[in-house]
Amino acid sequence: MPPVPGDRYVTFQWFDLYTYNFAYVGVLSTGRGGGRFLFAGPGWDGEVPDDVDGVFRSETEFVGCLGRTGLDGPDDLPNVVVLQQQYGLSPLHELAGTPAPPAAPAVDWPAWDEERAADRDFVDYLNFLLRFCAPVPAERDVLARFARAGIAPGVSFDPTALTDEQVAAIDAGVTGGHRRLEESIDATHSSIGLFGSRATLGENYLRRATAAAMGIYGNDVEEAIYLGWHADEDGKPLSGNETYVVPFPADGLPPVRLFWSITMYALPGRLLVANPIATRSATAPPA
């Protein structure tokens, strides 16, 4: 991570298969001085080089990273490119000058089917991903209960091997889970308490599912706060057939230190809306 000059916002958010944000590298988390940081999976027990400024451990064998670099208008783009060209990600053995470890086994990823993922067959996807997740003590009891219904790492889910009562219970759980999730989404208008680490979120599965459904891989509250609306002041769903105004008093723009923006998404996919003026952000000066 290179030094970040001025008041530019830069962050690299690291998340695991549980959707926990387990690490941050950036101006708000590790400072503007840059540094070298080591990321290791649950089974790694190697030696940490002396010039490493921090070590982050993931509970899962696969992780993801989202990087964000602030841009102060079109004229600033060359400066951003220069900074981005200094970001680096390398295997540890290349930096340490040691032999490469054995290659990881090839993964036979299952084909994604949206309909299967929304009914009892989601268990096949869950069992597949559990192979890459280190179990944690807080969830051992619940995983033991799940195993009685064929939910376990690497197991091929076979509803025909279950009793009618078990299948009915799983189907009822899926239906009830969807209903509770929709109710939670409808009642949620802020990201506070939705995104974070295991230490901050714990085993609040409904809140974590709400976060994944509304905006998966959102930032911790220390990095960003998201406020959302899907209905107008009369409770009517926001519609492209209507025109809306979001007023701010002349001296009442959001008192943020780095940036703020208003973004429009389409439901139910929650992806950016294509529009003739393109997506625009309102940026406030540093406070």
C-alpha positions as CSV (number, residue, x, y, z in Angstrom):
1,M,0.0,0.0,0.0
2,P,1.7,3.3,-1.1
3,P,1.5,6.5,0.9
4,V,-1.7,8.4,0.2
5,P,-1.2,12.2,-0.2
6,G,-3.5,15.0,0.7
7,D,-7.1,14.3,1.7
8,R,-7.8,11.6,-0.8
9,Y,-10.0,8.7,0.4
10,V,-8.6,5.2,-0.2
11,T,-9.7,2.0,1.4
12,F,-9.3,-1.7,0.7
13,Q,-12.0,-3.8,2.3
14,W,-11.4,-7.5,2.8
15,F,-14.3,-9.9,3.4
16,D,-14.6,-13.7,3.9
17,L,-17.2,-16.3,2.8
18,Y,-19.3,-15.5,5.9
19,T,-19.5,-11.9,4.5
20,Y,-17.7,-10.6,7.6
21,N,-15.4,-7.7,6.9
22,F,-12.3,-9.1,8.6
23,A,-9.7,-6.5,7.6
24,Y,-9.3,-3.0,6.3
25,V,-6.3,-1.2,4.8
26,G,-6.7,2.5,4.0
27,V,-6.5,6.0,5.2
28,L,-9.2,5.6,8.0
29,S,-7.9,2.2,9.2
30,T,-4.1,2.0,8.8
31,G,-3.3,5.6,8.0
32,R,-1.8,7.6,5.1
33,G,1.7,6.3,5.4
34,G,1.1,3.1,3.4
35,G,2.7,-0.2,4.4
36,R,3.0,-4.0,3.8
37,F,0.3,-6.3,5.1
38,L,0.0,-10.0,5.2
39,F,-3.3,-11.9,4.6
40,A,-3.4,-15.5,5.7
41,G,-6.0,-18.3,5.6
42,P,-7.2,-20.4,8.6
43,G,-4.6,-23.1,8.2
44,W,-1.5,-21.0,7.6
45,D,1.2,-21.1,10.3
46,G,4.2,-19.8,8.4
47,E,6.8,-17.2,9.4
48,V,5.8,-13.5,9.2
49,P,8.5,-11.4,7.5
50,D,10.1,-8.6,9.6
51,D,9.0,-5.8,7.2
52,V,5.3,-6.6,7.5
53,D,3.2,-3.9,9.2
54,G,0.2,-6.0,10.0
55,V,-1.2,-9.5,9.7
56,F,-4.9,-10.2,9.0
57,R,-6.3,-13.8,9.4
58,S,-9.4,-15.0,7.5
59,E,-11.7,-17.7,8.9
60,T,-12.3,-19.0,5.3
61,E,-10.1,-20.2,2.5
62,F,-11.5,-17.8,0.0
63,V,-11.7,-14.0,0.5
64,G,-12.7,-11.0,-1.5
65,C,-11.4,-7.4,-1.7
66,L,-13.1,-4.2,-2.7
67,G,-10.8,-1.2,-3.3
68,R,-12.0,2.4,-3.4
69,T,-10.0,5.4,-4.5
70,G,-11.5,8.9,-4.2
71,L,-11.6,10.9,-7.4
72,D,-12.0,14.7,-7.3
73,G,-13.4,15.3,-10.8
74,P,-12.1,14.5,-14.3
75,D,-8.9,16.5,-14.0
76,D,-7.9,14.4,-11.0
77,L,-8.0,11.2,-13.0
78,P,-4.2,11.1,-13.9
79,N,-3.3,11.5,-10.2
80,V,-5.6,8.6,-9.3
81,V,-4.0,6.4,-12.0
82,V,-0.5,7.1,-10.7
83,L,-1.6,6.1,-7.2
84,Q,-3.4,3.0,-8.4
85,Q,-0.3,1.8,-10.3
86,Q,1.5,1.6,-6.9
87,Y,-1.0,-0.8,-5.4
88,G,0.4,-4.3,-5.2
89,L,-0.7,-7.8,-4.4
90,S,1.8,-10.7,-4.4
91,P,2.1,-14.2,-3.1
92,L,4.2,-14.3,0.1
93,H,6.8,-16.7,-1.4
94,E,7.6,-14.2,-4.1
95,L,8.4,-11.5,-1.6
96,A,10.2,-13.8,0.8
97,G,12.2,-15.5,-1.9
98,T,11.1,-19.0,-0.8
99,P,9.8,-21.9,-2.9
100,A,6.2,-21.8,-3.9
101,P,3.8,-23.9,-1.8
102,P,2.0,-26.8,-3.4
103,A,-0.8,-25.7,-5.7
104,A,-4.2,-25.7,-4.2
105,P,-6.5,-28.5,-5.5
106,A,-8.7,-27.5,-8.4
107,V,-12.3,-26.5,-7.4
108,D,-15.2,-27.9,-9.3
109,W,-17.6,-25.0,-8.8
110,P,-21.3,-25.8,-9.0
111,A,-23.3,-24.0,-11.7
112,W,-25.4,-21.2,-10.2
113,D,-29.2,-21.5,-10.5
114,E,-31.2,-18.7,-8.9
115,E,-34.3,-20.8,-8.5
116,R,-32.5,-23.6,-6.7
117,A,-30.8,-21.1,-4.5
118,A,-34.2,-19.9,-3.3
119,D,-35.7,-23.2,-2.3
120,R,-34.5,-26.2,-0.3
121,D,-31.8,-27.0,-2.8
122,F,-29.8,-24.0,-1.5
123,V,-28.4,-26.6,0.9
124,D,-26.2,-28.0,-1.9
125,Y,-24.6,-24.5,-2.3
126,L,-24.2,-24.2,1.4
127,N,-22.6,-27.6,1.8
128,F,-20.2,-26.8,-1.0
129,L,-19.1,-23.5,0.5
130,L,-18.8,-25.0,4.0
131,R,-15.8,-27.0,2.8
132,F,-13.8,-23.8,2.7
133,C,-14.9,-22.4,6.1
134,A,-13.2,-23.2,9.3
135,P,-15.8,-24.0,12.0
136,V,-15.9,-21.7,15.0
137,P,-16.7,-22.8,18.5
138,A,-19.9,-20.6,18.7
139,E,-21.5,-22.5,15.8
140,R,-20.5,-26.1,16.5
141,D,-23.8,-26.9,18.2
142,V,-25.9,-25.5,15.4
143,L,-23.8,-27.3,12.8
144,A,-24.3,-30.5,14.7
145,R,-28.1,-30.0,14.5
146,F,-27.9,-29.1,10.8
147,A,-25.9,-32.3,10.1
148,R,-29.0,-34.4,11.1
149,A,-30.8,-32.9,8.1
150,G,-28.0,-33.4,5.7
151,I,-26.4,-30.0,6.0
152,A,-22.6,-30.5,6.4
153,P,-19.4,-29.6,4.6
154,G,-19.0,-31.4,1.3
155,V,-22.2,-33.5,1.7
156,S,-24.4,-34.0,-1.3
157,F,-27.8,-32.9,-0.2
158,D,-30.4,-35.6,-0.9
159,P,-34.0,-34.8,0.3
160,T,-35.1,-38.4,-0.5
161,A,-32.9,-39.6,2.4
162,L,-34.9,-37.5,4.8
163,T,-38.2,-38.2,6.4
164,D,-41.3,-36.4,5.1
165,E,-41.3,-34.5,8.4
166,Q,-37.8,-33.3,7.9
167,V,-38.4,-32.2,4.3
168,A,-41.5,-30.3,5.4
169,A,-39.6,-28.6,8.2
170,I,-36.8,-27.5,5.8
171,D,-39.4,-26.2,3.3
172,A,-41.2,-24.3,6.1
173,G,-37.9,-22.9,7.2
174,V,-37.1,-21.6,3.7
175,T,-40.6,-20.0,3.4
176,G,-40.4,-18.5,6.9
177,G,-36.8,-17.3,6.3
178,H,-37.8,-15.5,3.1
179,R,-40.8,-13.9,4.9
180,R,-38.7,-12.7,7.9
181,L,-36.0,-11.4,5.5
182,E,-38.4,-9.3,3.6
183,E,-39.9,-7.9,6.8
184,S,-36.4,-7.0,8.0
185,I,-35.5,-5.4,4.7
186,D,-38.7,-3.3,4.8
187,A,-37.9,-2.1,8.3
188,T,-34.2,-1.3,7.5
189,H,-33.2,2.2,6.3
190,S,-29.6,2.5,7.6
191,S,-26.5,0.4,7.4
192,I,-25.6,0.9,11.0
193,G,-25.3,-2.5,12.6
194,L,-25.5,-4.4,9.3
195,F,-21.8,-4.7,8.2
196,G,-18.7,-5.6,10.2
197,S,-16.6,-8.3,11.7
198,R,-17.5,-11.4,13.7
199,A,-16.6,-9.5,16.8
200,T,-19.1,-6.7,16.0
201,L,-21.9,-8.8,14.4
202,G,-21.6,-12.1,16.1
203,E,-24.2,-14.7,15.1
204,N,-27.1,-12.3,14.3
205,Y,-28.0,-14.2,11.2
206,L,-31.1,-12.2,10.3
207,R,-29.2,-8.9,10.3
208,R,-26.4,-10.4,8.3
209,A,-28.8,-11.9,5.8
210,T,-30.5,-8.5,5.6
211,A,-27.1,-6.9,4.9
212,A,-26.3,-9.4,2.2
213,A,-29.7,-9.0,0.5
214,M,-29.8,-5.2,0.6
215,G,-26.1,-4.4,-0.3
216,I,-23.7,-7.3,0.1
217,Y,-20.1,-6.3,1.0
218,G,-21.1,-3.0,2.5
219,N,-18.6,-1.1,4.6
220,D,-18.2,-1.0,8.3
221,V,-19.8,2.0,10.0
222,E,-16.3,3.4,10.6
223,E,-15.8,3.7,6.8
224,A,-19.3,4.6,5.5
225,I,-22.9,4.9,6.5
226,Y,-25.6,4.1,4.0
227,L,-29.2,5.5,4.3
228,G,-31.8,4.1,2.0
229,W,-35.4,4.9,1.0
230,H,-37.8,2.8,-1.2
231,A,-41.0,4.8,-0.4
232,D,-42.0,8.5,-0.5
233,E,-43.3,10.5,2.4
234,D,-46.8,9.1,1.9
235,G,-45.5,5.5,2.0
236,K,-45.8,4.9,-1.8
237,P,-43.1,2.9,-3.5
238,L,-40.6,5.1,-5.4
239,S,-41.4,4.9,-9.1
240,G,-39.8,6.0,-12.3
241,N,-43.1,7.5,-13.3
242,E,-42.8,10.2,-10.6
243,T,-40.4,13.1,-10.0
244,Y,-38.9,13.5,-6.5
245,V,-36.9,16.2,-4.8
246,V,-34.4,15.7,-2.0
247,P,-34.0,19.2,-0.4
248,F,-30.9,20.4,1.6
249,P,-30.8,23.8,3.2
250,A,-28.0,26.0,1.8
251,D,-25.9,25.5,5.0
252,G,-27.0,22.0,5.6
253,L,-25.1,19.6,3.3
254,P,-24.0,16.4,5.0
255,P,-21.1,17.3,7.4
256,V,-18.8,14.6,6.1
257,R,-15.0,14.6,6.0
258,L,-14.3,12.9,2.7
259,F,-17.4,12.4,0.5
260,W,-21.1,11.8,0.2
261,S,-23.3,10.7,-2.7
262,I,-26.9,10.0,-3.7
263,T,-27.3,6.9,-5.9
264,M,-30.3,5.3,-7.5
265,Y,-30.8,1.6,-7.7
266,A,-33.5,-0.6,-9.3
267,L,-35.5,-3.1,-7.4
268,P,-35.5,-6.1,-6.9
269,G,-31.9,-6.5,-8.3
270,R,-30.5,-3.5,-6.4
271,L,-28.2,-2.6,-9.3
272,L,-27.4,0.9,-10.5
273,V,-30.1,2.4,-12.8
274,A,-29.0,3.4,-16.3
275,N,-30.0,7.0,-16.9
276,P,-29.4,9.7,-19.6
277,I,-27.3,11.9,-17.2
278,A,-25.2,9.0,-15.9
279,T,-24.6,8.4,-12.2
280,R,-23.6,11.5,-10.4
281,S,-22.1,12.0,-7.0
282,A,-22.3,15.2,-4.9
283,T,-18.9,15.7,-3.2
284,A,-18.5,17.9,-0.2
285,P,-15.2,19.6,0.8
286,P,-13.2,18.1,3.7
287,A,-14.6,19.1,7.0
